[in-house]
């Protein structure tokens, strides 16, 4: 895994929903002997705080307590955590800016919420905005999720996958000693030949990289089939693209990736193509 990512950034508010992200970040750092940076975003409004300094003092005290709790947990896990507290109007902005400042190549963040039919409501606003604007890959972790150890699943769409996303998925599978499953979802039978060729090419490339890989094509709605393929195959990490052929800069809610994140029981790695970085809206 050290060959795939080298600069990890844990984004946490140390709530009950952050437990999985914190645990997974600590395990990744410890197992791969990687440095771990952290950011604790704190909502801050200078104009309001000037009028009510006592409330600002309470917020600062709470943030300080959370910081000490996160550092204590990291120490208990045998991980040295460089944790920074950042104040701002929007938590997601502070996380994204911290990722830029430290040149992170992976942000690890909570998902928030439980699985259910309303996938669009299962990804917290902060996490959704981080994914939309992140300058690097983002790993979204459900509260009860753990480090993957069985299989990595890469989802592809009718457009050829970004080679970097494929290489990352294969690299993670190789470094963790697990197989890779490449899944292409067919919306209608007219796409079958194209999807099968894309999946086959991806498997060939992954195999050439030294990965034990196989492919599968499924017919149906993309987000449902990817989640079901992960469940059926025992995959405990899903890799998808942020854009994936869709223009998600403003239509993020409702996208295939959004729904996969909301419904998956396991962590979801969102690959961000650096050539397509979003700017703040």
ChimeraX commands (.cxc) that place a marker at each C-alpha (Angstrom):
marker #1 position 0.00,0.00,0.00 radius 0.5
marker #1 position 2.93,2.31,0.60 radius 0.5
marker #1 position 3.55,2.16,-3.14 radius 0.5
marker #1 position 0.05,3.52,-3.84 radius 0.5
marker #1 position -0.31,6.27,-1.22 radius 0.5
marker #1 position 2.37,8.04,0.76 radius 0.5
marker #1 position 0.75,11.15,2.31 radius 0.5
marker #1 position -2.38,10.35,4.29 radius 0.5
marker #1 position -4.71,12.98,5.72 radius 0.5
marker #1 position -7.37,12.01,8.26 radius 0.5
marker #1 position -10.28,14.45,8.43 radius 0.5
marker #1 position -12.26,13.98,11.63 radius 0.5
marker #1 position -14.59,15.82,13.98 radius 0.5
marker #1 position -14.27,12.89,16.43 radius 0.5
marker #1 position -18.00,12.20,16.41 radius 0.5
marker #1 position -19.53,8.73,16.64 radius 0.5
marker #1 position -19.57,8.61,12.84 radius 0.5
marker #1 position -15.82,9.24,12.64 radius 0.5
marker #1 position -14.84,6.05,14.48 radius 0.5
marker #1 position -14.40,3.94,11.35 radius 0.5
marker #1 position -12.38,6.57,9.51 radius 0.5
marker #1 position -10.09,7.11,12.47 radius 0.5
marker #1 position -9.52,3.39,13.01 radius 0.5
marker #1 position -8.82,2.74,9.33 radius 0.5
marker #1 position -6.45,5.71,9.04 radius 0.5
marker #1 position -4.50,4.53,12.07 radius 0.5
marker #1 position -4.26,1.01,10.68 radius 0.5
marker #1 position -3.12,2.20,7.25 radius 0.5
marker #1 position -0.44,4.40,8.80 radius 0.5
marker #1 position 0.75,1.67,11.15 radius 0.5
marker #1 position 0.70,-1.20,8.68 radius 0.5
marker #1 position 2.40,0.75,5.91 radius 0.5
marker #1 position 4.71,2.77,8.15 radius 0.5
marker #1 position 3.39,6.01,6.69 radius 0.5
marker #1 position 3.24,9.44,8.32 radius 0.5
marker #1 position -0.28,10.49,9.21 radius 0.5
marker #1 position -1.51,14.05,9.14 radius 0.5
marker #1 position -4.87,15.02,10.56 radius 0.5
marker #1 position -7.23,17.96,10.37 radius 0.5
marker #1 position -9.94,18.83,12.86 radius 0.5
marker #1 position -12.27,21.38,11.20 radius 0.5
marker #1 position -14.01,23.81,13.55 radius 0.5
marker #1 position -16.81,26.10,12.39 radius 0.5
marker #1 position -15.83,29.67,13.10 radius 0.5
marker #1 position -17.61,32.96,12.39 radius 0.5
marker #1 position -15.44,35.94,13.41 radius 0.5
marker #1 position -18.34,38.43,13.32 radius 0.5
marker #1 position -20.55,36.28,15.52 radius 0.5
marker #1 position -17.70,35.46,17.88 radius 0.5
marker #1 position -16.89,39.13,18.34 radius 0.5
marker #1 position -20.39,39.65,19.72 radius 0.5
marker #1 position -20.50,36.45,21.80 radius 0.5
marker #1 position -16.93,35.73,22.93 radius 0.5
marker #1 position -18.14,33.32,25.61 radius 0.5
marker #1 position -19.60,31.01,22.96 radius 0.5
marker #1 position -16.36,31.19,20.98 radius 0.5
marker #1 position -14.47,30.20,24.11 radius 0.5
marker #1 position -16.76,27.20,24.59 radius 0.5
marker #1 position -16.22,26.09,21.00 radius 0.5
marker #1 position -12.46,26.39,21.39 radius 0.5
marker #1 position -12.57,24.38,24.61 radius 0.5
marker #1 position -14.61,21.64,22.93 radius 0.5
marker #1 position -12.25,21.56,19.96 radius 0.5
marker #1 position -9.26,21.31,22.29 radius 0.5
marker #1 position -10.86,18.38,24.13 radius 0.5
marker #1 position -11.63,16.59,20.85 radius 0.5
marker #1 position -8.07,17.17,19.67 radius 0.5
marker #1 position -6.65,15.58,22.82 radius 0.5
marker #1 position -9.01,12.62,22.50 radius 0.5
marker #1 position -7.98,11.97,18.88 radius 0.5
marker #1 position -4.29,12.25,19.76 radius 0.5
marker #1 position -4.75,9.90,22.70 radius 0.5
marker #1 position -6.47,7.34,20.50 radius 0.5
marker #1 position -3.70,7.56,17.90 radius 0.5
marker #1 position -1.06,7.08,20.59 radius 0.5
marker #1 position -2.91,4.05,21.93 radius 0.5
marker #1 position -2.82,2.60,18.41 radius 0.5
marker #1 position 0.92,3.20,18.16 radius 0.5
marker #1 position 0.54,5.94,15.54 radius 0.5
marker #1 position 2.19,9.34,15.55 radius 0.5
marker #1 position -0.45,11.80,14.37 radius 0.5
marker #1 position 0.35,15.34,13.29 radius 0.5
marker #1 position -3.05,16.93,13.95 radius 0.5
marker #1 position -3.97,20.47,13.00 radius 0.5
marker #1 position -7.09,22.34,14.09 radius 0.5
marker #1 position -8.45,24.67,11.42 radius 0.5
marker #1 position -11.19,27.29,11.93 radius 0.5
marker #1 position -13.44,28.50,9.15 radius 0.5
marker #1 position -16.98,29.08,7.96 radius 0.5
marker #1 position -17.10,25.76,6.05 radius 0.5
marker #1 position -15.47,22.58,7.43 radius 0.5
marker #1 position -15.04,21.10,3.96 radius 0.5
marker #1 position -13.03,24.14,2.85 radius 0.5
marker #1 position -10.59,23.68,5.73 radius 0.5
marker #1 position -10.17,19.99,4.92 radius 0.5
marker #1 position -9.56,20.62,1.23 radius 0.5
marker #1 position -7.12,23.45,1.96 radius 0.5
marker #1 position -5.24,21.30,4.45 radius 0.5
marker #1 position -4.96,18.56,1.82 radius 0.5
marker #1 position -3.48,21.12,-0.56 radius 0.5
marker #1 position -1.12,22.51,2.07 radius 0.5
marker #1 position 0.36,19.12,2.93 radius 0.5
marker #1 position 0.16,17.73,-0.63 radius 0.5
marker #1 position -1.92,14.78,0.58 radius 0.5
marker #1 position -2.59,12.01,-1.90 radius 0.5
marker #1 position -5.42,10.47,0.13 radius 0.5
marker #1 position -8.06,12.04,2.38 radius 0.5
marker #1 position -9.72,9.62,4.79 radius 0.5
marker #1 position -13.14,10.77,5.97 radius 0.5
marker #1 position -16.35,9.42,7.47 radius 0.5
marker #1 position -19.46,8.71,5.44 radius 0.5
marker #1 position -22.09,9.54,8.10 radius 0.5
marker #1 position -25.39,7.74,8.45 radius 0.5
marker #1 position -26.63,4.20,8.00 radius 0.5
marker #1 position -27.36,2.22,4.88 radius 0.5
marker #1 position -30.86,2.37,3.45 radius 0.5
marker #1 position -32.95,3.14,0.40 radius 0.5
marker #1 position -32.32,6.88,0.50 radius 0.5
marker #1 position -28.68,6.82,-0.54 radius 0.5
marker #1 position -28.59,10.53,-1.26 radius 0.5
marker #1 position -29.22,11.27,2.41 radius 0.5
marker #1 position -26.56,8.92,3.68 radius 0.5
marker #1 position -23.53,11.00,2.83 radius 0.5
marker #1 position -23.01,13.96,5.11 radius 0.5
marker #1 position -22.82,17.39,3.53 radius 0.5
marker #1 position -19.24,17.87,4.66 radius 0.5
marker #1 position -18.04,14.60,3.13 radius 0.5
marker #1 position -19.96,15.24,-0.09 radius 0.5
marker #1 position -18.36,18.66,-0.54 radius 0.5
marker #1 position -14.90,17.32,0.28 radius 0.5
marker #1 position -15.29,14.70,-2.43 radius 0.5
marker #1 position -16.52,17.28,-4.93 radius 0.5
marker #1 position -13.58,19.63,-4.40 radius 0.5
marker #1 position -10.75,17.38,-3.22 radius 0.5
marker #1 position -7.35,17.75,-4.92 radius 0.5
marker #1 position -6.61,14.06,-4.33 radius 0.5
marker #1 position -8.27,10.70,-3.82 radius 0.5
marker #1 position -10.81,10.35,-1.02 radius 0.5
marker #1 position -11.51,7.24,1.05 radius 0.5
marker #1 position -15.01,7.31,2.55 radius 0.5
marker #1 position -15.44,5.05,5.55 radius 0.5
marker #1 position -18.71,3.90,7.15 radius 0.5
marker #1 position -18.78,3.96,10.92 radius 0.5
marker #1 position -18.46,0.17,11.36 radius 0.5
marker #1 position -16.11,-0.48,8.41 radius 0.5
marker #1 position -12.69,-2.03,8.83 radius 0.5
marker #1 position -9.50,-2.35,6.80 radius 0.5
marker #1 position -10.08,-4.41,3.68 radius 0.5
marker #1 position -8.59,-7.89,3.61 radius 0.5
marker #1 position -10.59,-9.98,1.10 radius 0.5
marker #1 position -11.00,-8.35,-2.33 radius 0.5
marker #1 position -10.84,-5.01,-4.13 radius 0.5
marker #1 position -13.61,-4.16,-6.60 radius 0.5
marker #1 position -13.09,-1.62,-9.37 radius 0.5
marker #1 position -16.21,-0.25,-11.03 radius 0.5
marker #1 position -15.97,0.86,-14.67 radius 0.5
marker #1 position -18.53,2.54,-16.92 radius 0.5
marker #1 position -19.01,2.71,-20.71 radius 0.5
marker #1 position -16.02,5.05,-20.96 radius 0.5
marker #1 position -12.55,3.48,-20.71 radius 0.5
marker #1 position -11.33,3.77,-17.09 radius 0.5
marker #1 position -8.63,6.20,-16.10 radius 0.5
marker #1 position -5.42,4.16,-16.15 radius 0.5
marker #1 position -4.41,5.79,-12.86 radius 0.5
marker #1 position -7.59,4.53,-11.17 radius 0.5
marker #1 position -6.98,1.03,-12.49 radius 0.5
marker #1 position -3.35,1.11,-11.41 radius 0.5
marker #1 position -4.34,2.28,-7.92 radius 0.5
marker #1 position -6.93,-0.47,-7.55 radius 0.5
marker #1 position -4.45,-3.08,-8.76 radius 0.5
marker #1 position -1.72,-1.67,-6.52 radius 0.5
marker #1 position -3.95,-1.82,-3.47 radius 0.5
marker #1 position -4.89,-5.41,-4.27 radius 0.5
marker #1 position -1.25,-6.41,-4.76 radius 0.5
marker #1 position 0.02,-4.67,-1.64 radius 0.5
marker #1 position -2.72,-6.21,0.49 radius 0.5
marker #1 position -2.37,-9.65,-1.08 radius 0.5
marker #1 position -5.97,-9.84,-2.33 radius 0.5
marker #1 position -7.52,-10.29,-5.80 radius 0.5
marker #1 position -9.05,-7.56,-7.94 radius 0.5
marker #1 position -12.52,-7.79,-9.45 radius 0.5
marker #1 position -13.27,-5.44,-12.35 radius 0.5
marker #1 position -17.01,-4.90,-12.73 radius 0.5
marker #1 position -18.68,-3.25,-15.69 radius 0.5
marker #1 position -22.41,-2.52,-15.58 radius 0.5
marker #1 position -24.49,-2.69,-18.75 radius 0.5
marker #1 position -27.46,-0.34,-18.90 radius 0.5
marker #1 position -28.88,-2.08,-21.98 radius 0.5
marker #1 position -27.80,-4.96,-24.21 radius 0.5
marker #1 position -26.48,-2.60,-26.87 radius 0.5
marker #1 position -23.61,-1.69,-24.52 radius 0.5
marker #1 position -22.55,-5.28,-23.83 radius 0.5
marker #1 position -19.78,-5.56,-26.41 radius 0.5
marker #1 position -18.25,-2.23,-25.44 radius 0.5
marker #1 position -18.38,-2.94,-21.71 radius 0.5
marker #1 position -16.99,-6.45,-22.10 radius 0.5
marker #1 position -14.03,-5.08,-24.06 radius 0.5
marker #1 position -13.35,-2.40,-21.43 radius 0.5
marker #1 position -13.48,-4.96,-18.62 radius 0.5
marker #1 position -11.25,-7.37,-20.55 radius 0.5
marker #1 position -8.66,-4.66,-21.24 radius 0.5
marker #1 position -8.67,-3.64,-17.58 radius 0.5
marker #1 position -8.12,-7.23,-16.45 radius 0.5
marker #1 position -5.25,-7.64,-18.92 radius 0.5
marker #1 position -3.58,-4.46,-17.66 radius 0.5
marker #1 position -4.05,-5.40,-14.01 radius 0.5
marker #1 position -2.66,-8.88,-14.65 radius 0.5
marker #1 position 0.38,-7.38,-16.37 radius 0.5
marker #1 position 0.98,-5.33,-13.23 radius 0.5
marker #1 position 1.17,-8.55,-11.22 radius 0.5
marker #1 position -2.37,-8.57,-9.88 radius 0.5
marker #1 position -4.64,-11.59,-9.69 radius 0.5
marker #1 position -7.61,-10.12,-11.53 radius 0.5
marker #1 position -10.88,-11.19,-13.08 radius 0.5
marker #1 position -13.77,-9.37,-14.73 radius 0.5
marker #1 position -17.53,-9.43,-14.55 radius 0.5
marker #1 position -20.30,-7.71,-16.49 radius 0.5
marker #1 position -23.70,-7.10,-14.92 radius 0.5
marker #1 position -26.97,-5.80,-16.34 radius 0.5
marker #1 position -28.97,-3.23,-14.41 radius 0.5
marker #1 position -28.62,0.07,-12.58 radius 0.5
marker #1 position -24.96,0.84,-12.07 radius 0.5
marker #1 position -24.97,1.73,-8.38 radius 0.5
marker #1 position -27.13,-1.25,-7.38 radius 0.5
marker #1 position -25.08,-3.71,-9.40 radius 0.5
marker #1 position -21.75,-2.46,-8.07 radius 0.5
marker #1 position -22.92,-2.72,-4.48 radius 0.5
marker #1 position -24.45,-6.15,-5.10 radius 0.5
marker #1 position -21.28,-7.34,-6.86 radius 0.5
marker #1 position -19.25,-6.31,-3.81 radius 0.5
marker #1 position -21.62,-8.14,-1.50 radius 0.5
marker #1 position -21.76,-11.29,-3.62 radius 0.5
marker #1 position -18.00,-11.48,-4.18 radius 0.5
marker #1 position -16.98,-10.55,-0.66 radius 0.5
marker #1 position -15.16,-7.42,-1.81 radius 0.5
marker #1 position -14.45,-5.12,1.13 radius 0.5
marker #1 position -13.11,-2.12,-0.79 radius 0.5
marker #1 position -14.81,-0.49,-3.79 radius 0.5
marker #1 position -12.89,1.83,-6.11 radius 0.5
marker #1 position -14.84,4.23,-8.32 radius 0.5
marker #1 position -14.15,7.47,-10.16 radius 0.5
marker #1 position -15.37,10.86,-9.00 radius 0.5
marker #1 position -16.60,11.80,-12.45 radius 0.5
marker #1 position -17.09,8.41,-14.07 radius 0.5
marker #1 position -18.39,9.89,-17.29 radius 0.5
marker #1 position -20.86,12.10,-15.43 radius 0.5
marker #1 position -20.52,15.83,-14.91 radius 0.5
marker #1 position -20.87,15.87,-11.15 radius 0.5
marker #1 position -19.54,19.32,-10.34 radius 0.5
marker #1 position -23.05,20.59,-9.63 radius 0.5
marker #1 position -25.10,17.39,-9.92 radius 0.5
marker #1 position -23.14,15.43,-7.32 radius 0.5
marker #1 position -26.23,14.28,-5.43 radius 0.5
marker #1 position -27.81,11.46,-7.38 radius 0.5
marker #1 position -24.70,10.36,-9.22 radius 0.5
marker #1 position -23.69,6.71,-9.42 radius 0.5
marker #1 position -20.66,7.29,-7.20 radius 0.5
marker #1 position -22.78,9.11,-4.64 radius 0.5
marker #1 position -25.22,6.22,-4.40 radius 0.5
marker #1 position -22.49,3.58,-4.22 radius 0.5
marker #1 position -20.96,5.45,-1.27 radius 0.5
marker #1 position -24.34,5.72,0.42 radius 0.5
marker #1 position -25.26,2.05,0.06 radius 0.5
marker #1 position -21.93,0.21,0.37 radius 0.5
marker #1 position -21.15,-1.60,3.59 radius 0.5
marker #1 position -17.42,-1.23,3.02 radius 0.5
marker #1 position -15.04,1.69,2.44 radius 0.5
marker #1 position -15.24,3.36,-0.98 radius 0.5
marker #1 position -12.18,4.89,-2.59 radius 0.5
marker #1 position -13.07,7.74,-4.94 radius 0.5
marker #1 position -10.37,8.26,-7.53 radius 0.5
marker #1 position -9.86,11.90,-8.44 radius 0.5
marker #1 position -8.28,12.56,-11.82 radius 0.5
marker #1 position -5.87,15.41,-11.14 radius 0.5
marker #1 position -6.42,16.79,-14.62 radius 0.5
marker #1 position -10.09,17.42,-13.79 radius 0.5
marker #1 position -9.89,19.15,-10.44 radius 0.5
marker #1 position -12.90,21.23,-9.48 radius 0.5
marker #1 position -12.63,24.81,-8.33 radius 0.5
marker #1 position -14.83,26.22,-5.59 radius 0.5
marker #1 position -18.22,27.23,-6.90 radius 0.5
marker link #1:1,2 radius 0.2
marker link #1:2,3 radius 0.2
marker link #1:3,4 radius 0.2
marker link #1:4,5 radius 0.2
marker link #1:5,6 radius 0.2
marker link #1:6,7 radius 0.2
marker link #1:7,8 radius 0.2
marker link #1:8,9 radius 0.2
marker link #1:9,10 radius 0.2
marker link #1:10,11 radius 0.2
marker link #1:11,12 radius 0.2
marker link #1:12,13 radius 0.2
marker link #1:13,14 radius 0.2
marker link #1:14,15 radius 0.2
marker link #1:15,16 radius 0.2
marker link #1:16,17 radius 0.2
marker link #1:17,18 radius 0.2
marker link #1:18,19 radius 0.2
marker link #1:19,20 radius 0.2
marker link #1:20,21 radius 0.2
marker link #1:21,22 radius 0.2
marker link #1:22,23 radius 0.2
marker link #1:23,24 radius 0.2
marker link #1:24,25 radius 0.2
marker link #1:25,26 radius 0.2
marker link #1:26,27 radius 0.2
marker link #1:27,28 radius 0.2
marker link #1:28,29 radius 0.2
marker link #1:29,30 radius 0.2
marker link #1:30,31 radius 0.2
marker link #1:31,32 radius 0.2
marker link #1:32,33 radius 0.2
marker link #1:33,34 radius 0.2
marker link #1:34,35 radius 0.2
marker link #1:35,36 radius 0.2
marker link #1:36,37 radius 0.2
marker link #1:37,38 radius 0.2
marker link #1:38,39 radius 0.2
marker link #1:39,40 radius 0.2
marker link #1:40,41 radius 0.2
marker link #1:41,42 radius 0.2
marker link #1:42,43 radius 0.2
marker link #1:43,44 radius 0.2
marker link #1:44,45 radius 0.2
marker link #1:45,46 radius 0.2
marker link #1:46,47 radius 0.2
marker link #1:47,48 radius 0.2
marker link #1:48,49 radius 0.2
marker link #1:49,50 radius 0.2
marker link #1:50,51 radius 0.2
marker link #1:51,52 radius 0.2
marker link #1:52,53 radius 0.2
marker link #1:53,54 radius 0.2
marker link #1:54,55 radius 0.2
marker link #1:55,56 radius 0.2
marker link #1:56,57 radius 0.2
marker link #1:57,58 radius 0.2
marker link #1:58,59 radius 0.2
marker link #1:59,60 radius 0.2
marker link #1:60,61 radius 0.2
marker link #1:61,62 radius 0.2
marker link #1:62,63 radius 0.2
marker link #1:63,64 radius 0.2
marker link #1:64,65 radius 0.2
marker link #1:65,66 radius 0.2
marker link #1:66,67 radius 0.2
marker link #1:67,68 radius 0.2
marker link #1:68,69 radius 0.2
marker link #1:69,70 radius 0.2
marker link #1:70,71 radius 0.2
marker link #1:71,72 radius 0.2
marker link #1:72,73 radius 0.2
marker link #1:73,74 radius 0.2
marker link #1:74,75 radius 0.2
marker link #1:75,76 radius 0.2
marker link #1:76,77 radius 0.2
marker link #1:77,78 radius 0.2
marker link #1:78,79 radius 0.2
marker link #1:79,80 radius 0.2
marker link #1:80,81 radius 0.2
marker link #1:81,82 radius 0.2
marker link #1:82,83 radius 0.2
marker link #1:83,84 radius 0.2
marker link #1:84,85 radius 0.2
marker link #1:85,86 radius 0.2
marker link #1:86,87 radius 0.2
marker link #1:87,88 radius 0.2
marker link #1:88,89 radius 0.2
marker link #1:89,90 radius 0.2
marker link #1:90,91 radius 0.2
marker link #1:91,92 radius 0.2
marker link #1:92,93 radius 0.2
marker link #1:93,94 radius 0.2
marker link #1:94,95 radius 0.2
marker link #1:95,96 radius 0.2
marker link #1:96,97 radius 0.2
marker link #1:97,98 radius 0.2
marker link #1:98,99 radius 0.2
marker link #1:99,100 radius 0.2
marker link #1:100,101 radius 0.2
marker link #1:101,102 radius 0.2
marker link #1:102,103 radius 0.2
marker link #1:103,104 radius 0.2
marker link #1:104,105 radius 0.2
marker link #1:105,106 radius 0.2
marker link #1:106,107 radius 0.2
marker link #1:107,108 radius 0.2
marker link #1:108,109 radius 0.2
marker link #1:109,110 radius 0.2
marker link #1:110,111 radius 0.2
marker link #1:111,112 radius 0.2
marker link #1:112,113 radius 0.2
marker link #1:113,114 radius 0.2
marker link #1:114,115 radius 0.2
marker link #1:115,116 radius 0.2
marker link #1:116,117 radius 0.2
marker link #1:117,118 radius 0.2
marker link #1:118,119 radius 0.2
marker link #1:119,120 radius 0.2
marker link #1:120,121 radius 0.2
marker link #1:121,122 radius 0.2
marker link #1:122,123 radius 0.2
marker link #1:123,124 radius 0.2
marker link #1:124,125 radius 0.2
marker link #1:125,126 radius 0.2
marker link #1:126,127 radius 0.2
marker link #1:127,128 radius 0.2
marker link #1:128,129 radius 0.2
marker link #1:129,130 radius 0.2
marker link #1:130,131 radius 0.2
marker link #1:131,132 radius 0.2
marker link #1:132,133 radius 0.2
marker link #1:133,134 radius 0.2
marker link #1:134,135 radius 0.2
marker link #1:135,136 radius 0.2
marker link #1:136,137 radius 0.2
marker link #1:137,138 radius 0.2
marker link #1:138,139 radius 0.2
marker link #1:139,140 radius 0.2
marker link #1:140,141 radius 0.2
marker link #1:141,142 radius 0.2
marker link #1:142,143 radius 0.2
marker link #1:143,144 radius 0.2
marker link #1:144,145 radius 0.2
marker link #1:145,146 radius 0.2
marker link #1:146,147 radius 0.2
marker link #1:147,148 radius 0.2
marker link #1:148,149 radius 0.2
marker link #1:149,150 radius 0.2
marker link #1:150,151 radius 0.2
marker link #1:151,152 radius 0.2
marker link #1:152,153 radius 0.2
marker link #1:153,154 radius 0.2
marker link #1:154,155 radius 0.2
marker link #1:155,156 radius 0.2
marker link #1:156,157 radius 0.2
marker link #1:157,158 radius 0.2
marker link #1:158,159 radius 0.2
marker link #1:159,160 radius 0.2
marker link #1:160,161 radius 0.2
marker link #1:161,162 radius 0.2
marker link #1:162,163 radius 0.2
marker link #1:163,164 radius 0.2
marker link #1:164,165 radius 0.2
marker link #1:165,166 radius 0.2
marker link #1:166,167 radius 0.2
marker link #1:167,168 radius 0.2
marker link #1:168,169 radius 0.2
marker link #1:169,170 radius 0.2
marker link #1:170,171 radius 0.2
marker link #1:171,172 radius 0.2
marker link #1:172,173 radius 0.2
marker link #1:173,174 radius 0.2
marker link #1:174,175 radius 0.2
marker link #1:175,176 radius 0.2
marker link #1:176,177 radius 0.2
marker link #1:177,178 radius 0.2
marker link #1:178,179 radius 0.2
marker link #1:179,180 radius 0.2
marker link #1:180,181 radius 0.2
marker link #1:181,182 radius 0.2
marker link #1:182,183 radius 0.2
marker link #1:183,184 radius 0.2
marker link #1:184,185 radius 0.2
marker link #1:185,186 radius 0.2
marker link #1:186,187 radius 0.2
marker link #1:187,188 radius 0.2
marker link #1:188,189 radius 0.2
marker link #1:189,190 radius 0.2
marker link #1:190,191 radius 0.2
marker link #1:191,192 radius 0.2
marker link #1:192,193 radius 0.2
marker link #1:193,194 radius 0.2
marker link #1:194,195 radius 0.2
marker link #1:195,196 radius 0.2
marker link #1:196,197 radius 0.2
marker link #1:197,198 radius 0.2
marker link #1:198,199 radius 0.2
marker link #1:199,200 radius 0.2
marker link #1:200,201 radius 0.2
marker link #1:201,202 radius 0.2
marker link #1:202,203 radius 0.2
marker link #1:203,204 radius 0.2
marker link #1:204,205 radius 0.2
marker link #1:205,206 radius 0.2
marker link #1:206,207 radius 0.2
marker link #1:207,208 radius 0.2
marker link #1:208,209 radius 0.2
marker link #1:209,210 radius 0.2
marker link #1:210,211 radius 0.2
marker link #1:211,212 radius 0.2
marker link #1:212,213 radius 0.2
marker link #1:213,214 radius 0.2
marker link #1:214,215 radius 0.2
marker link #1:215,216 radius 0.2
marker link #1:216,217 radius 0.2
marker link #1:217,218 radius 0.2
marker link #1:218,219 radius 0.2
marker link #1:219,220 radius 0.2
marker link #1:220,221 radius 0.2
marker link #1:221,222 radius 0.2
marker link #1:222,223 radius 0.2
marker link #1:223,224 radius 0.2
marker link #1:224,225 radius 0.2
marker link #1:225,226 radius 0.2
marker link #1:226,227 radius 0.2
marker link #1:227,228 radius 0.2
marker link #1:228,229 radius 0.2
marker link #1:229,230 radius 0.2
marker link #1:230,231 radius 0.2
marker link #1:231,232 radius 0.2
marker link #1:232,233 radius 0.2
marker link #1:233,234 radius 0.2
marker link #1:234,235 radius 0.2
marker link #1:235,236 radius 0.2
marker link #1:236,237 radius 0.2
marker link #1:237,238 radius 0.2
marker link #1:238,239 radius 0.2
marker link #1:239,240 radius 0.2
marker link #1:240,241 radius 0.2
marker link #1:241,242 radius 0.2
marker link #1:242,243 radius 0.2
marker link #1:243,244 radius 0.2
marker link #1:244,245 radius 0.2
marker link #1:245,246 radius 0.2
marker link #1:246,247 radius 0.2
marker link #1:247,248 radius 0.2
marker link #1:248,249 radius 0.2
marker link #1:249,250 radius 0.2
marker link #1:250,251 radius 0.2
marker link #1:251,252 radius 0.2
marker link #1:252,253 radius 0.2
marker link #1:253,254 radius 0.2
marker link #1:254,255 radius 0.2
marker link #1:255,256 radius 0.2
marker link #1:256,257 radius 0.2
marker link #1:257,258 radius 0.2
marker link #1:258,259 radius 0.2
marker link #1:259,260 radius 0.2
marker link #1:260,261 radius 0.2
marker link #1:261,262 radius 0.2
marker link #1:262,263 radius 0.2
marker link #1:263,264 radius 0.2
marker link #1:264,265 radius 0.2
marker link #1:265,266 radius 0.2
marker link #1:266,267 radius 0.2
marker link #1:267,268 radius 0.2
marker link #1:268,269 radius 0.2
marker link #1:269,270 radius 0.2
marker link #1:270,271 radius 0.2
marker link #1:271,272 radius 0.2
marker link #1:272,273 radius 0.2
marker link #1:273,274 radius 0.2
marker link #1:274,275 radius 0.2
marker link #1:275,276 radius 0.2
marker link #1:276,277 radius 0.2
marker link #1:277,278 radius 0.2
marker link #1:278,279 radius 0.2
marker link #1:279,280 radius 0.2
marker link #1:280,281 radius 0.2
view
